[in-house]
């Protein structure tokens, strides 16, 4: 009987953890949550980005990068999986391309502009990385106690079938909060906050 109760308790605990991990991280009910899995070009590690987006009333699109997960059991060079500005640029490009495949951007010049759709991509300025031992996965997500966003703005369109992204501004700090500027090693066992907006 005790073994049976222990088994039931373990199943319920795992279900609660899985549910909390999969819940929406979108800023409000306007956003749609999506995921995209890709390969880090330097380390060869496969990782998944969870993001949210919505079409704003003025025709612009808003993105919010929620979290990143990296399977800790894969064979890749984790020491080269660096959470630096190049990494965050790659995340933005990957998410924008995925969004285009789900909800295509307009042709260039439509409506009078060369690149007439504005996309604002934001994420928590302060993130933490830790090893989820139950899922055996490295997780990168917002540090709850640290406010502030890191925002980048792009113009996007499609020119003769080619997806065109042009940076407009950012990454830019919005809001308060402070956190270290040095990115942590993804292999670290201690969750530490770091600045994603360098």
Secondary structure, 3 states (H helix, E strand, C coil): CHHHHHHHHHHHHHHHHHHHHHCCCCCCCCCEEEEEEEECCCCCCEEEEEEEEEECCCCCEEEEEEEEEEECCCCCCHHHCCCCHHHHHHHHHHHHHHHHHHCCCCECCHHHCCCCEEEEEEEECEEEEEEECCCCEEEEEECCCCCCEEEEEEEEEEECCEEEEEEEEEEEEECCCCCCCCCCCCCCCCCEEEECCC
